[in-house]
């Protein structure tokens, strides 16, 4: 798979530790929502390293978006979230992945379950939606300050329902105590299994495994549950 030259054309902070980077990639072949890329950085002394990041939006011509959350002891994410500026140049390889994808021509209801920065590829699916296909997003975060894409999800497009689950520090007026995503959340804010929704789950490994088990326990067809997970040590 070929490497593409990518130039930073914009950056915007999503949270105190997460940043969206908009890149112009003249040779970009296009991609599907849910796919990811390998990003390679090369220092002046020739040292090179690479990491995988999810695409945060559908392709807009030659322009693509990545959202990166900083891992304080990481090697790449601190650079991307603190140092990178407009005009910097990277190399990208992709798009990668053909299973964890949503296509605009798909017609089944969609259930999105996000844990933390796992929202990124799911946001690409919401942004790629052009039809009346109904989406429901359950977004699990520790506290309000951890939410990505706050303004956009505060006013989602018609047909997209957004529900937050706070696991540590909810807003003062939040009607429930902090707790992890549970079967009641899925029963009340998700889709019933008999509607055969396409389910996409993304987040840390523990979140993904627990959410997938809950879906299966509620009768969802395992073949319609697609998962994408990341460990705690990567950046």
N, CA and C of each residue as an Amber inpcrd file, in Angstrom:
protein
   705
   0.8550000  -1.1940000   0.0000000   0.0000000   0.0000000   0.0000000
   0.8930000   1.2460000   0.0000000   0.5920000   2.1720000  -0.8970000
   1.4570000   3.3410000  -1.0790000   1.2890000   4.3480000   0.0560000
   2.3430000   5.1130000   0.3090000   2.2750000   6.2340000   1.2460000
   1.9050000   7.4980000   0.4780000   1.0850000   8.3270000   1.1070000
   0.6460000   9.5840000   0.5070000   1.2280000  10.7460000   1.3110000
   1.5510000  11.8160000   0.6240000   2.0100000  13.0350000   1.2940000
   0.7780000  13.8270000   1.7510000   0.7670000  14.2160000   3.0210000
  -0.3770000  14.9200000   3.6070000   0.1080000  16.2100000   4.2600000
  -0.5560000  17.3020000   3.9360000  -0.1910000  18.6060000   4.4950000
  -1.2880000  19.1030000   5.4360000  -0.9040000  19.5460000   6.6110000
  -1.8650000  20.0640000   7.5850000  -2.4170000  21.4020000   7.0880000
  -3.7570000  21.4820000   6.9880000  -4.3810000  22.7320000   6.5440000
  -5.2090000  23.3850000   7.6460000  -5.4940000  22.6500000   8.7200000
  -6.2290000  23.2380000   9.8410000  -6.1020000  22.3190000  11.0460000
  -6.1980000  22.8980000  12.2220000  -6.2710000  22.1210000  13.4580000
  -7.3340000  22.7660000  14.3370000  -7.9890000  21.9360000  15.1370000
  -8.9450000  22.4930000  16.1080000  -8.9940000  21.5700000  17.3170000
  -9.0240000  22.1720000  18.4730000  -9.0680000  21.3960000  19.7060000
 -10.4830000  20.8880000  19.9480000 -10.5890000  19.6130000  20.3270000
 -11.8830000  19.0160000  20.6610000 -12.0900000  18.9640000  22.1750000
 -11.0180000  18.6760000  22.9020000 -11.0010000  18.6770000  24.3660000
  -9.6180000  19.1930000  24.7710000  -9.3580000  19.3460000  26.0680000
  -8.0080000  19.7830000  26.4740000  -6.9070000  18.8130000  26.0300000
  -7.2550000  17.5690000  25.6880000  -6.2230000  16.5950000  25.3150000
  -6.4850000  15.9530000  23.9560000  -7.3730000  16.4880000  23.1860000
  -7.6720000  15.8920000  21.8780000  -7.7790000  16.9820000  20.8240000
  -7.2930000  16.6830000  19.6470000  -7.2550000  17.6730000  18.5760000
  -7.6210000  17.0090000  17.2560000  -8.4110000  17.7260000  16.4510000
  -8.6910000  17.2970000  15.0900000  -7.6970000  17.9640000  14.1440000
  -7.1060000  17.1650000  13.2640000  -6.1400000  17.6480000  12.2790000
  -6.7470000  17.4380000  10.8920000  -6.8760000  18.5310000  10.1550000
  -7.4020000  18.4670000   8.7860000  -6.2070000  18.4450000   7.8340000
  -6.2170000  17.4730000   6.9240000  -5.0760000  17.2370000   6.0360000
  -5.5030000  17.3070000   4.5840000  -4.6610000  17.8970000   3.7740000
  -4.8620000  17.8640000   2.3310000  -3.9460000  16.7830000   1.7580000
  -4.5680000  15.8280000   1.0590000  -3.8270000  14.6780000   0.5140000
  -4.1630000  14.5850000  -0.9830000  -3.3780000  15.2070000  -1.8550000
  -3.7380000  15.2810000  -3.2840000  -3.9590000  13.9190000  -3.9380000
  -3.2940000  12.8810000  -3.4650000  -3.4280000  11.5580000  -4.0850000
  -4.4020000  10.6540000  -3.3390000  -5.2330000  11.2380000  -2.4490000
  -6.1200000  10.4010000  -1.6320000  -7.1560000   9.6870000  -2.4970000
  -7.3180000   8.3580000  -2.3500000  -8.2470000   7.6060000  -3.2110000
  -9.6880000   7.5890000  -2.7270000  -9.9830000   8.1990000  -1.5520000
 -11.3200000   8.1260000  -0.9720000 -11.3710000   7.0290000   0.0800000
 -12.4220000   7.0620000   0.9170000 -12.5210000   6.0490000   1.9710000
 -13.9620000   5.9190000   2.4250000 -14.2130000   4.8910000   3.2390000
 -15.5180000   4.6650000   3.8420000 -15.4630000   5.0410000   5.3150000
 -16.6180000   5.4580000   5.8540000 -16.6830000   5.7870000   7.2740000
 -16.3880000   4.5450000   8.1000000 -15.4670000   4.6900000   9.0400000
 -15.0490000   3.5810000   9.8940000 -13.6340000   3.1150000   9.6090000
 -13.0930000   3.4890000   8.4510000 -11.7360000   3.0690000   8.1070000
 -10.7040000   3.9270000   8.8510000  -9.4600000   3.4680000   8.8240000
  -8.3890000   4.1990000   9.4980000  -7.1680000   4.2970000   8.5930000
  -6.1540000   4.9920000   9.0820000  -4.9150000   5.1780000   8.3150000
  -3.7230000   4.9130000   9.2200000  -2.5980000   4.6340000   8.6050000
  -1.3160000   4.6860000   9.2950000  -0.6980000   6.0410000   9.0110000
  -0.2120000   6.6930000  10.0560000   0.4440000   8.0010000   9.9160000
   1.9150000   7.8350000  10.2730000   2.7990000   8.3190000   9.4080000
   4.2410000   8.1850000   9.6550000   4.8860000   9.5530000   9.8230000
   5.6460000   9.6910000  10.8960000   6.4270000  10.9010000  11.1610000
   7.9040000  10.5650000  10.9960000   8.6350000  11.4480000  10.3590000
  10.0730000  11.2510000  10.1740000  10.8110000  12.4870000  10.6680000
  11.7510000  12.2840000  11.5930000  12.5160000  13.3950000  12.1580000
  13.6440000  13.7940000  11.2140000  14.2390000  14.9750000  11.4880000
  15.3210000  15.4680000  10.6280000  16.5070000  14.5190000  10.5960000
  16.7010000  13.7530000  11.6750000  17.8280000  12.8110000  11.7020000
  17.4860000  11.4790000  11.0450000  16.2970000  11.3710000  10.4720000
  15.9050000  10.1650000   9.7660000  15.1150000   9.1750000  10.5920000
  15.0190000   9.4000000  11.9090000  14.2180000   8.4920000  12.7420000
  12.7520000   8.5780000  12.3250000  12.1320000   7.4180000  12.2210000
  10.7530000   7.3810000  11.7360000   9.9090000   6.4920000  12.6400000
   8.6520000   6.8970000  12.8390000   7.7180000   6.0720000  13.6090000
   6.3220000   6.2800000  13.0530000   5.4530000   5.3210000  13.2780000
   4.1050000   5.4170000  12.7250000   3.0740000   4.8840000  13.7140000
   1.8330000   5.3870000  13.5850000   0.7070000   4.9640000  14.4040000
  -0.5460000   4.9190000  13.5360000  -1.5250000   4.1470000  13.9960000
  -2.7960000   4.0760000  13.2980000  -3.8230000   5.0050000  13.9390000
  -4.5820000   5.7280000  13.1110000  -5.6260000   6.6290000  13.6050000
  -6.8720000   6.5000000  12.7430000  -8.0290000   6.5750000  13.4070000
  -9.2930000   6.5060000  12.6870000  -9.5700000   7.8070000  11.9510000
 -10.2060000   7.6800000  10.8120000 -10.6690000   8.8510000  10.0670000
 -11.9410000   9.3740000  10.7330000 -12.0170000  10.6810000  10.9170000
 -13.0960000  11.2740000  11.7000000 -14.2350000  11.8150000  10.8470000
 -14.0810000  11.7840000   9.5440000 -15.1030000  12.3610000   8.6670000
 -14.9860000  11.7060000   7.2980000 -16.0500000  11.7660000   6.4970000
 -15.9200000  11.3000000   5.1180000 -14.9650000  12.2030000   4.3550000
 -14.4050000  11.6730000   3.2690000 -13.4790000  12.4690000   2.4680000
 -14.2170000  13.6670000   1.8790000 -13.5360000  14.8030000   1.8850000
 -14.0660000  16.0230000   1.2770000 -13.0830000  16.4190000   0.1810000
 -13.2580000  15.7990000  -0.9900000 -12.2630000  15.9860000  -2.0320000
 -10.9510000  15.3670000  -1.6020000  -9.9190000  16.1790000  -1.5620000
  -8.6010000  15.6940000  -1.1410000  -8.4000000  15.8330000   0.3670000
  -9.4030000  16.3320000   1.0680000  -9.2030000  16.6370000   2.4840000
  -9.7940000  15.5470000   3.3880000  -9.0350000  15.1780000   4.3890000
  -9.4830000  14.1980000   5.3640000  -9.2330000  14.7560000   6.7660000
  -9.8960000  14.1340000   7.7610000  -9.7420000  14.5850000   9.1400000
  -9.3940000  13.4060000  10.0480000  -8.4740000  13.6600000  10.9570000
  -8.1470000  12.7120000  12.0250000  -8.3760000  13.4260000  13.3490000
  -8.8760000  12.6990000  14.3470000  -8.9210000  13.2460000  15.7030000
  -8.0500000  12.3770000  16.5860000  -7.1130000  13.0100000  17.2580000
  -6.0990000  12.3030000  18.0440000  -6.2320000  12.7060000  19.5110000
  -6.2770000  11.7190000  20.3940000  -6.2770000  11.9920000  21.8380000
  -4.8760000  11.7620000  22.3890000  -4.4180000  12.6950000  23.1860000
  -3.0550000  12.6150000  23.7070000  -2.9170000  11.5490000  24.7910000
  -1.8700000  10.7430000  24.6530000  -1.4130000   9.8440000  25.7130000
  -0.1390000  10.4840000  26.2630000  -0.1730000  10.9050000  27.5200000
   0.8940000  11.7640000  28.0500000   2.2740000  11.1410000  27.9300000
   2.3830000   9.8390000  28.0920000   3.6870000   9.1960000  27.9670000
   3.8810000   8.5780000  26.5860000   3.0610000   8.9660000  25.6420000
   3.1840000   8.4410000  24.2910000   4.2940000   9.1210000  23.5060000
   4.5590000   8.5960000  22.3290000   5.6250000   9.1300000  21.4980000
   5.0870000  10.0420000  20.3900000   3.9380000   9.6840000  19.8340000
   3.4150000  10.3960000  18.6680000   2.2840000  11.3550000  19.0370000
   1.3370000  10.8940000  19.8670000   0.1600000  11.7310000  20.1280000
   0.4980000  13.0550000  20.8050000   1.4920000  13.1580000  21.7130000
   1.8170000  14.4870000  22.2500000   2.2730000  15.4550000  21.1640000
   3.0090000  14.9420000  20.1860000   3.4420000  15.8100000  19.0810000
   2.2390000  16.2780000  18.2640000   1.3330000  15.3480000  17.9680000
   0.1910000  15.6920000  17.1220000  -0.7720000  16.6420000  17.8200000
  -0.8750000  16.5520000  19.1270000  -1.8610000  17.3700000  19.8420000
  -1.2770000  18.6510000  20.4220000   0.0560000  18.7720000  20.4390000
   0.6520000  19.9880000  21.0110000   1.4940000  20.7780000  20.0090000
   2.1780000  20.0930000  19.1130000   3.2090000  20.7270000  18.2940000
   2.7570000  21.0030000  16.8620000   1.9910000  20.1030000  16.3130000
   1.6270000  20.1970000  14.8950000   0.9370000  21.5200000  14.5840000
   1.2770000  22.0940000  13.4360000   0.6480000  23.3350000  13.0090000
   0.4250000  23.3200000  11.5070000  -0.3630000  24.2650000  11.0520000
  -0.6860000  24.3610000   9.6220000   0.6080000  24.4640000   8.8090000
   0.6790000  23.6510000   7.7420000   1.8580000  23.6340000   6.8860000
   2.7690000  22.4470000   7.1220000   2.6270000  21.7800000   8.2770000
   3.4340000  20.5840000   8.5270000   3.0510000  19.4840000   7.5380000
   3.9990000  18.6140000   7.2630000   3.7860000  17.5500000   6.2830000
   4.0250000  16.1870000   6.9290000   3.0870000  15.2540000   6.6880000
   3.1910000  13.8750000   7.1520000   3.1570000  12.9480000   5.9550000
   3.2690000  11.6560000   6.2730000   2.9640000  10.6180000   5.2940000
   1.8210000   9.7710000   5.8480000   0.9060000   9.3890000   4.9610000
  -0.2410000   8.5670000   5.3280000  -0.3040000   7.3400000   4.4350000
  -0.7600000   6.2420000   5.0240000  -1.0190000   5.0270000   4.2410000
  -2.4410000   4.5670000   4.5410000  -3.2220000   4.3460000   3.4940000
  -4.5950000   3.9190000   3.7090000  -5.4570000   4.2260000   2.5060000
  -6.7650000   4.0990000   2.6310000  -7.4870000   3.7310000   3.8520000
  -7.3400000   2.2420000   4.1570000  -7.4860000   1.8950000   5.4350000
  -7.2900000   0.5330000   5.9190000  -8.5730000   0.0590000   6.5930000
  -8.9170000  -1.2100000   6.3470000 -10.0670000  -1.8270000   7.0110000
 -11.2820000  -1.9120000   6.1110000 -11.9260000  -3.0990000   6.1150000
 -13.1120000  -3.2730000   5.2900000 -14.2900000  -3.8720000   6.0320000
 -14.1400000  -4.1610000   7.3350000 -15.2040000  -4.7760000   8.1230000
 -15.9420000  -3.7500000   8.9610000 -15.2020000  -2.9290000   9.6750000
 -15.8090000  -1.9290000  10.5530000 -16.0990000  -0.6730000   9.7290000
 -17.0310000  -0.7990000   8.7910000 -17.3600000   0.3330000   7.9260000
 -18.8730000   0.4210000   7.7560000 -19.3490000   1.6400000   7.5520000
 -20.7450000   1.8730000   7.2140000 -20.8030000   2.5650000   5.8630000
 -21.6730000   2.0410000   5.0070000 -21.8230000   2.5950000   3.6590000
 -23.1270000   3.4020000   3.5800000 -23.1140000   4.5530000   2.9540000
 -24.3160000   5.3910000   2.8780000 -25.5090000   4.6840000   2.2430000
 -25.2770000   3.6650000   1.4180000 -26.3910000   2.9430000   0.7960000
 -27.0150000   1.9080000   1.7190000 -26.4210000   1.6420000   2.8840000
 -27.0050000   0.7000000   3.8360000 -28.3200000   1.2700000   4.3680000
 -29.3090000   0.3970000   4.5940000 -30.6480000   0.8730000   4.9480000
 -31.1140000   0.4860000   6.3500000 -30.4020000  -0.4090000   7.0390000
 -30.8240000  -0.8390000   8.3760000 -30.5900000   0.2790000   9.3960000
 -31.4330000   0.3410000  10.4520000 -31.1400000   1.2840000  11.5390000
 -29.7350000   1.0260000  12.0840000 -29.1320000   2.0740000  12.6050000
 -27.7420000   1.9780000  13.0650000 -27.6680000   2.3170000  14.5500000
 -26.9890000   1.4670000  15.2970000 -26.7250000   1.7110000  16.7100000
 -25.2190000   1.8560000  16.8970000 -24.8190000   2.9990000  17.4370000
 -23.4000000   3.3080000  17.6450000 -23.1280000   3.3560000  19.1450000
 -22.1550000   2.5960000  19.5990000 -21.7620000   2.5870000  21.0050000
 -20.3060000   3.0100000  21.0880000 -20.0590000   4.1610000  21.7120000
 -18.7130000   4.7190000  21.7700000 -18.2320000   4.7940000  23.2120000
 -16.9980000   4.3890000  23.4280000 -16.3420000   4.5580000  24.7130000
 -15.1590000   5.5000000  24.5480000 -15.2240000   6.6900000  25.1540000
 -14.1180000   7.6420000  25.0680000 -13.8080000   8.0440000  23.6410000
 -12.5170000   7.9680000  23.2770000 -12.1100000   8.3740000  21.9330000
 -12.5840000   7.4020000  20.8540000 -13.2530000   6.3360000  21.2570000
 -13.8790000   5.4400000  20.2780000 -14.9780000   6.1240000  19.4800000
 -15.3340000   7.3410000  19.8620000 -16.3260000   8.0970000  19.1050000
 -15.8240000   8.4570000  17.7020000 -14.5110000   8.4760000  17.4820000
 -13.9790000   9.0560000  16.2370000 -14.5040000   8.3530000  14.9700000
 -14.3400000   7.0370000  14.8110000 -14.8630000   6.4330000  13.5710000
 -16.3870000   6.4550000  13.5150000 -17.0510000   6.4710000  14.6730000
 -18.5110000   6.5280000  14.6820000 -19.0040000   7.9100000  14.2520000
 -18.2290000   8.9440000  14.5850000 -18.5880000  10.2790000  14.1230000
 -18.4660000  10.3650000  12.6150000 -17.4760000   9.6620000  12.0590000
 -17.3620000   9.6380000  10.5980000 -18.6200000   9.0420000   9.9750000
 -19.2050000   8.0250000  10.6300000 -20.4420000   7.4240000  10.1050000
 -21.5990000   8.4250000  10.1720000 -21.7140000   9.1290000  11.2960000
 -22.7820000  10.1370000  11.4090000 -22.6080000  11.2050000  10.3350000
 -21.3820000  11.6370000  10.1290000 -21.1290000  12.6960000   9.1530000
 -21.3090000  12.2120000   7.7220000 -21.1740000  10.9010000   7.4950000
 -21.3380000  10.3510000   6.1440000 -22.8030000  10.0930000   5.7990000
 -23.6810000  10.1520000   6.8090000 -25.0930000   9.8380000   6.5980000
 -25.7420000  10.9090000   5.7250000 -26.3720000  10.4540000   4.6520000
 -27.0640000  11.3630000   3.7370000 -28.5170000  10.9610000   3.5140000
 -28.9610000   9.8470000   4.1230000 -30.3030000   9.3090000   3.8990000
 -31.0960000   9.3760000   5.2040000 -32.4030000   8.9980000   5.1590000
 -33.1880000   9.0130000   6.4000000 -32.8860000   7.8520000   7.3430000
 -31.9020000   7.0210000   7.0510000 -31.5790000   5.8980000   7.9440000
 -31.3910000   6.4230000   9.3730000 -32.1690000   5.8920000  10.3290000
 -32.0690000   6.4160000  11.6980000 -30.8300000   5.8930000  12.4250000
 -30.1660000   6.7990000  13.1300000 -28.9840000   6.4730000  13.9260000
 -29.2990000   6.7350000  15.4040000 -28.7740000   5.8800000  16.2660000
 -28.7880000   6.1560000  17.7020000 -27.3640000   5.9650000  18.2340000
 -26.8860000   6.9810000  18.9380000 -25.5330000   6.9540000  19.5030000
 -25.6130000   6.9690000  21.0220000 -24.9580000   6.0070000  21.6590000
 -24.7470000   6.0220000  23.0970000 -23.2540000   6.2460000  23.3120000
 -22.9230000   7.3380000  24.0020000 -21.5450000   7.8090000  24.1020000
 -21.1470000   7.8120000  25.5760000 -20.2460000   6.9250000  25.9380000
 -19.8100000   6.7690000  27.3110000 -18.4960000   7.5260000  27.5360000
 -18.5080000   8.4420000  28.5010000 -17.3130000   9.2120000  28.8560000
 -17.2390000   9.3200000  30.3760000 -16.0640000   9.6720000  30.8670000
 -15.9180000   9.8090000  32.3110000 -16.6080000  11.0720000  32.8170000
 -16.4560000  12.1620000  32.0840000 -16.9630000  13.4710000  32.5310000
 -17.2810000  14.3260000  31.3090000 -18.0850000  15.3790000  31.4830000
 -18.4500000  16.2070000  30.3230000 -17.2570000  16.7380000  29.5440000
 -16.1630000  17.0780000  30.2410000 -15.0000000  17.6600000  29.5570000
 -14.3340000  16.6810000  28.6050000 -14.6740000  15.4070000  28.7020000
 -14.0560000  14.3960000  27.8410000 -14.7880000  14.2320000  26.5090000
 -15.9190000  14.8720000  26.3520000 -16.7210000  14.6750000  25.1410000
 -16.0610000  15.3420000  23.9200000 -15.9770000  14.6020000  22.8320000
 -15.5360000  15.1530000  21.5460000 -16.7650000  15.7240000  20.8220000
 -16.5130000  16.6360000  19.8780000 -17.5360000  17.1310000  18.9350000
 -18.7860000  17.6550000  19.6720000 -18.5630000  18.3970000  20.7380000
 -19.6610000  18.7980000  21.6210000 -20.7390000  19.5740000  20.8840000
 -20.3560000  20.6200000  20.1520000 -21.3650000  21.4560000  19.4920000
 -22.1380000  20.6670000  18.4510000 -21.4400000  19.8450000  17.7010000
 -22.0960000  19.0880000  16.6260000 -23.0870000  18.0680000  17.1980000
 -22.7290000  17.4220000  18.2940000 -23.6110000  16.4160000  18.8800000
 -24.6990000  17.0460000  19.7480000 -24.5250000  18.3030000  20.1180000
 -25.5890000  18.9920000  20.8590000 -26.7830000  19.2540000  19.9420000
 -26.5210000  19.4360000  18.6780000 -27.5830000  19.6670000  17.6880000
 -27.4030000  18.7000000  16.5310000 -27.6640000  17.4210000  16.7800000
 -27.4520000  16.4260000  15.7170000 -28.4880000  16.5840000  14.6090000
 -28.2040000  16.0700000  13.4330000 -29.1820000  16.1650000  12.3470000
 -30.4240000  15.3420000  12.6720000 -31.5760000  15.6740000  12.0630000
 -32.7910000  14.8880000  12.2870000 -32.5450000  13.4180000  11.9920000
 -33.0620000  12.5750000  12.8910000 -32.8750000  11.1390000  12.7030000
 -31.6720000  10.5750000  13.4320000 -30.8940000  11.4460000  14.0850000
 -29.7460000  11.0000000  14.8740000 -30.0110000  11.3450000  16.3330000
 -30.1570000  10.3310000  17.1790000 -30.3880000  10.5290000  18.6090000
 -29.0920000  10.2720000  19.3670000 -28.7890000  11.1510000  20.3220000
 -27.5390000  11.0710000  21.0800000 -27.8610000  10.9460000  22.5650000
 -27.2770000   9.9460000  23.2050000 -27.4350000   9.7420000  24.6490000
 -26.0520000   9.5890000  25.2740000 -25.8170000  10.3320000  26.3660000
 -24.5380000  10.2350000  27.0630000 -24.6620000   9.3270000  28.2840000
 -23.5860000   8.6260000  28.5550000 -23.4490000   7.8440000  29.7850000
 -22.1730000   8.3300000  30.4680000 -22.2970000   8.8340000  31.7060000
 -21.1360000   9.3350000  32.4390000 -20.7260000   8.2940000  33.4770000
 -19.4500000   7.9580000  33.4660000 -18.9980000   6.8850000  34.3490000
 -18.3350000   7.3850000  35.6290000 -17.9880000   8.6880000  35.7240000
 -17.3390000   9.1820000  36.9550000 -17.9540000  10.4700000  37.4810000
 -17.9590000  11.5220000  36.6700000 -18.4150000  12.8390000  37.1410000
 -19.4470000  13.4020000  36.1760000 -20.7110000  13.0980000  36.3800000
 -21.7480000  13.6400000  35.4860000 -21.9790000  15.1150000  35.7730000
 -22.6870000  15.8090000  34.8830000 -23.0770000  17.1950000  35.1660000
 -23.9160000  17.2700000  36.4390000 -23.9500000  18.4550000  37.0640000
 -24.6390000  18.6020000  38.3510000 -26.1020000  18.2090000  38.2870000
 -26.7560000  18.5150000  37.1850000 -28.1850000  18.2360000  37.0910000
 -28.4860000  16.9190000  36.3860000 -27.4870000  16.0700000  36.2450000
 -27.7010000  14.8150000  35.5180000 -28.6270000  13.9010000  36.3270000
 -29.6030000  13.2450000  35.6850000 -30.6340000  12.5330000  36.4420000
 -30.2450000  11.1610000  36.9780000 -28.9930000  10.7500000  36.8330000
 -28.6180000   9.4110000  37.3180000 -27.1870000   9.4470000  37.8480000
 -26.8520000   8.5500000  38.7210000 -25.4850000   8.5160000  39.2410000
 -24.5260000   8.0030000  38.1700000 -23.2220000   8.2590000  38.3670000
 -22.2700000   7.7330000  37.3820000 -22.2560000   6.2100000  37.3960000
 -22.2580000   5.6320000  36.2420000 -22.2000000   4.1760000  36.1160000
 -21.8640000   3.8170000  34.6830000 -21.4380000   2.6100000  34.4920000
 -21.0550000   2.1470000  33.1660000 -22.3000000   1.8380000  32.3320000
 -22.0770000   1.7840000  31.0350000 -23.1490000   1.4070000  30.1110000
 -23.7410000   0.0690000  30.5390000 -25.0770000   0.0020000  30.5650000
 -25.7010000  -1.2500000  31.0070000 -26.8550000  -1.6330000  30.0820000
 -27.4690000  -2.7650000  30.3900000 -28.5340000  -3.2900000  29.5290000
 -29.7350000  -2.3500000  29.4880000 -29.9950000  -1.6530000  30.5960000
 -31.1130000  -0.7130000  30.6040000 -30.8640000   0.4400000  29.6330000
 -29.6280000   0.9160000  29.5770000 -29.2910000   1.9620000  28.6090000
 -29.5840000   1.5040000  27.1890000 -29.1570000   0.2890000  26.8930000
 -29.3500000  -0.2170000  25.5310000 -30.8290000  -0.4570000  25.2330000
 -31.5830000  -0.8790000  26.2480000 -33.0060000  -1.1430000  26.0320000
 -33.7870000   0.1460000  25.8300000 -33.3650000   1.2290000  26.5010000
 -34.1330000   2.4770000  26.4290000 -33.6300000   3.4340000  25.3430000
 -32.3240000   3.4360000  25.0790000 -31.7750000   4.4040000  24.1260000
 -31.2300000   3.7510000  22.8630000 -31.2320000   2.4190000  22.8190000
 -30.7810000   1.7280000  21.6230000 -31.9470000   1.2930000  20.7620000
 -31.6960000   0.3490000  19.8840000 -32.7470000  -0.2290000  19.0660000
 -33.0760000  -1.6260000  19.5680000 -34.3520000  -2.0340000  19.5260000
 -34.6590000  -3.4220000  19.8840000 -34.0670000  -4.3880000  18.8570000
 -33.7360000  -5.5740000  19.3220000 -33.0580000  -6.5440000  18.4530000
 -33.9130000  -6.9380000  17.2570000 -35.2430000  -6.9200000  17.4150000
 -36.0840000  -7.3970000  16.3090000 -36.1120000  -6.4220000  15.1310000
 -35.5280000  -5.2340000  15.2940000 -35.3850000  -4.3240000  14.1440000
 -34.1110000  -4.6130000  13.3510000 -33.3190000  -5.5730000  13.8300000
 -32.0600000  -6.0020000  13.1940000 -31.1770000  -4.8110000  12.8000000
 -30.8500000  -3.9660000  13.7700000 -29.9630000  -2.8280000  13.4520000
 -28.5320000  -3.2960000  13.1950000 -27.7990000  -2.4770000  12.4620000
 -26.3540000  -2.6550000  12.3640000 -25.7350000  -1.9820000  13.5820000
 -24.9480000  -2.7360000  14.3460000 -24.3710000  -2.2200000  15.5910000
 -22.8670000  -2.0560000  15.4210000 -22.3680000  -0.8780000  15.7860000
 -20.9350000  -0.5910000  15.7290000 -20.4880000  -0.1780000  17.1340000
 -19.4600000  -0.8560000  17.6320000 -18.9680000  -0.6120000  18.9870000
 -17.4900000  -0.2800000  18.8990000 -17.0690000   0.8520000  19.4930000
 -15.6570000   1.2320000  19.4330000 -15.2350000   1.8760000  20.7470000
 -14.0780000   1.4780000  21.2390000 -13.5580000   2.0410000  22.4750000
 -12.4690000   1.1600000  23.0370000 -12.1370000   1.3620000  24.3180000
 -11.1540000   0.4890000  24.9650000 -11.6450000  -0.9580000  24.9800000
 -10.7230000  -1.8720000  25.0820000 -11.0670000  -3.2890000  24.9930000
 -12.1480000  -3.6890000  25.9910000 -12.0290000  -3.2570000  27.2470000
 -13.0120000  -3.6290000  28.2530000 -14.4010000  -3.1310000  27.9120000
 -14.4830000  -1.8920000  27.4230000 -15.7830000  -1.3220000  27.0310000
 -16.3850000  -2.1200000  25.8820000 -15.5770000  -2.4030000  24.8760000
 -16.0810000  -3.0980000  23.6870000 -16.5730000  -4.4950000  24.0450000
 -15.8180000  -5.2110000  24.8340000 -16.2340000  -6.5700000  25.1960000
 -17.5180000  -6.5550000  26.0150000 -17.6140000  -5.6170000  26.9680000
 -18.8220000  -5.5450000  27.7950000 -20.0340000  -5.1430000  26.9610000
 -19.8660000  -4.1580000  26.0820000 -20.9900000  -3.6900000  25.2580000
 -21.4550000  -4.7800000  24.3020000 -20.5150000  -5.4780000  23.6890000
 -20.9010000  -6.5450000  22.7590000 -21.6430000  -7.6480000  23.5010000
 -21.1890000  -7.9830000  24.7000000 -21.8910000  -9.0070000  25.4900000
 -23.3140000  -8.5620000  25.8220000 -23.4830000  -7.2690000  26.1600000
 -24.8210000  -6.7600000  26.4610000 -25.7310000  -6.8640000  25.2430000
 -25.2000000  -6.5220000  24.0810000 -26.0100000  -6.6000000  22.8630000
 -26.4470000  -8.0300000  22.5910000 -25.5240000  -8.9640000  22.7060000
 -25.8720000 -10.3680000  22.4720000 -26.9040000 -10.8280000  23.5030000
 -26.7260000 -10.3890000  24.7570000 -27.6670000 -10.7560000  25.8020000
 -29.0670000 -10.2290000  25.5610000 -29.1630000  -9.1140000  24.8330000
 -30.4740000  -8.5360000  24.5030000 -31.0510000  -9.1190000  23.2210000
 -30.3500000 -10.0760000  22.6320000 -30.8900000 -10.7760000  21.4740000
 -30.4190000 -10.2800000  20.1320000 -29.4560000  -9.3620000  20.1100000
 -28.9510000  -8.8690000  18.8180000 -28.1490000  -9.9530000  18.1150000
 -28.2890000  -9.9990000  16.8150000 -27.5840000 -10.9770000  15.9870000
 -26.0840000 -10.6850000  16.0350000 -25.2590000 -11.6220000  16.5250000
 -23.8090000 -11.3460000  16.5980000 -23.1870000 -10.9770000  15.2590000
 -23.7690000 -11.4670000  14.1660000 -23.1930000 -11.1550000  12.8570000
 -23.4200000  -9.7020000  12.4640000 -24.2850000  -8.9850000  13.1910000
 -24.5490000  -7.5820000  12.8920000 -23.8600000  -6.6530000  13.8930000
 -23.0230000  -7.2380000  14.7540000 -22.2820000  -6.4420000  15.7420000
 -20.8280000  -6.3420000  15.2860000 -20.3970000  -5.1490000  14.9540000
 -19.0210000  -4.9400000  14.4960000 -18.2700000  -4.1390000  15.5590000
 -17.0840000  -4.5920000  15.8610000 -16.3330000  -3.9710000  16.9560000
 -14.9600000  -3.5010000  16.4930000 -14.5060000  -2.4420000  17.1300000
 -13.1650000  -1.9090000  16.9140000 -12.6490000  -1.5100000  18.2900000
 -11.4950000  -1.9800000  18.6630000 -11.0100000  -1.7440000  20.0150000
  -9.5840000  -1.2350000  19.9980000  -9.2010000  -0.5900000  21.0960000
  -7.8170000  -0.1690000  21.2470000  -7.4100000  -0.4000000  22.6870000
  -6.1150000  -0.7070000  22.8840000  -5.6000000  -0.9530000  24.2160000
  -5.2820000   0.3390000  24.9250000  -4.7580000   0.2190000  26.1400000
  -4.4500000   1.4080000  26.9320000  -3.0170000   1.8730000  26.7410000
  -2.1860000   1.0870000  26.0360000  -0.7940000   1.4640000  25.9650000
  -0.3900000   2.2070000  24.7070000  -1.2610000   2.2220000  23.6770000
  -0.8920000   2.8780000  22.4310000  -1.0730000   4.3720000  22.4920000
  -0.5270000   5.0760000  21.4890000  -0.7400000   6.5190000  21.4440000
  -0.9680000   6.9540000  20.0230000
